[in-house]
Amino acid sequence: MTNQKNNKAINIILWIAQGLLAIMFIMAGIMKTTQPLETLLESLPWVKSTPLGLVRFIGISELFGGLGLIVPSIFRFKPFLAVWAAIGLSIVMLLAAGFHASRGEFSAIGVNIVLIAIFLFIAWGRDKKAPILAKS
């Protein structure tokens, strides 16, 4: 009985984490792919020294990663893709941490580390602890 309650609790926590991070990364991806460079410079100073193509690529990666985090699970169509999305976004955050470190922006790395931990928790949880089964 306790194990079943634990799995239910973990499932709820995973849904909350997936939903919040999906919204966050979808919004960030849309912002980086659609806003003009001048608008991006106001909120993201690092864009000034980064090629626009790379900024747009990061945005597309975040957008599709955010969608991949939640859409396959909601529709139960190839839900293993949510695990891959979580792993992919953890890699994006690892690269972001390296980018910030190369620029001496060490205060920003803490957020990257927290996000990596949450993404790896989602990947583990959806793969091992509370997987979502595909529709038959």
GIPEZI-V16548 format. One line per field, one symbol per residue. ss: DSSP state (~ for helix, > for strand, _ for the rest). psi: psi as a letter, one per 30 degrees, with the letter a starting at -180 (. if undefined). burial: I if it has 24 or more other C-alpha atoms within 12 Angstrom, else O. A space follows every 10 residues. Layout:
ss=???
psi=???
burial=???
This chain:
ss=_~~~~~~~~~ ~~~~~~~~~~ ~~~~~~~~~~ ~~~~__~~~~ ~~~_~~~~~_ _~~~~~~~~~ ~~~~~~~~~~ ~~~~~____~ ~~~~~~~~~~ ~~~~~~~~~~ ~~___~~~~~ ~~~~~~~~~~ ~~~~~~~~~_ ______
psi=eeeeeeeeee eeeeeeeeee eeeeeeeeee efffkleeee eefifffegk keeeeeeeee eeeeeeeffe eeeefhjhff feeeeeeefe eeeeeeeeee efggiffffe eeeeeeeeee eeeeefeeei lkklk.
burial=OOOOOOOOOI IOOIIOIIIO IIIIIIIIII IIIOOOIOOI OOOOOOIOOO OOOOIIOIII IIIIIIIIII IIIOOOOOII IIIIIIIIII IIIIOIIOOO OOOOOOOOOO OIIOIIOIII IIIOIIIOOI IIOOOO
